[in-house]
Amino acid sequence: MNVDAAKLIGAGLSMIGTIGAGVGIGLVVSGAVQGMARNPGYSGNLLTNMILGIAFCEAMAIYCLVIAFLILFVF
Amino acid sequence: MEEQPKKWRWGKFRWILLAVIIIQIFVSRWVPPMMPNIQVAPEVVTTWNGFGITNTLIATLIADVVVLLIAFAVYRKARSGDLVPRGITGVVEGIIEMIYNQTEQTAGKWAKLIFPWFATITLLVLVANWMELLPGVDSFGVFNKEHLVHSLEVKGIHNPEEEIAQKCQLNEIYHGVISVTGAKECAKTIVPFVRVASTDLNFTAALALISVFMTQVIGVKAQGIKYFTKYFNTSTLWTKPAFGTIDFLVGILEIISEFSKILSFSFRLFGNIFAGSVLLFVIGALVPVFVQSGMLVFEFAIGMIQAIVFGMLTMVFMTMATQGHGSEEHHS
């Protein structure tokens, strides 16, 4: 197996970590939507916090993406 | 004559839009878009006294100038005595008020100390991120011979210099701006004049270092030398050895978490914006018409959210630094 093939496989493997980010974003949004449904008056504040939470979860996926980019284009 | 409610009508702009779309379709047939040459490290555009000026540095300077210009414009408008903010003054006032209210809600009496950091970081990162939406950023540059030689060598071509001379008409375009219709191999490897500042790890790491360092400074300002008991917690080490040891180890963990803050700050912003700008170009190469517009809206939102997240996290960490170790007061 040559190095290019190994790089591609490694980049693909490193993106497995996005599973966790997906689950996390799902949990965040489900909690926020439940909160909004029960207390619509509070939804503005909830939305801000939800987006913050999504950004944190997304950051995990982005770390995986950074690693994939590093494997593909730097090494 | 009764006043009629104004109906929404498509003006002449629909024809312009239609023409642009049709032109786009034909142009993308004529000059098929190509996959971008993706590179993590920023490229050196020129050197000044032996100091390499990268394209992301240029973007950072542009972002600085834009923020300063907005600040001066708003300052002059505010000094003119006009109490009703209009135009850009109103927008900036809205943003600043939103940021200040958020800070005051969280930080309380330390809001005045923390607010400038929050606002500065948010505005600078916002301007830097939104630069990726402009056409010409990331795509307009000079031809780079070294990149091309390198990429041809990787492909196994023995004398890349000759190959380049044949394919790219090197004499004409070597120092000039590359034309779009240049040979594929040449057009792929340009060095853009301006590349989005946040796609450079140096920029984001510098902001992260500033943010984390100033968190310590604000902590010391708020609590005095007592702030460092957060890291070297020896208050209960002698009176209650069992729990004291755990507290001391928690302090060591706090030190590690400060360093991991730097990492997560810098990689979050870098990764989001780098992935965004790569995404824009890859989507543009795959589907040249329409789809990229949707991606632009998406990146608009991502750029704003990441700027706010960077600033807000700085603010939250600074607020946590001003508040003392909550449980300590119960102990003693």
Interface residues (C-beta under 8 A of the other chain):
Chain A: I51 L52 A55 F56 E58 A59 I62 Y63 L65 V66 F69 L70 L72 F73 V74
Chain B: I38 Q39 V40 A41 S264 F267 R268 F270 G271 N272 F274 A275 V278 I305 Q306 V309 M312
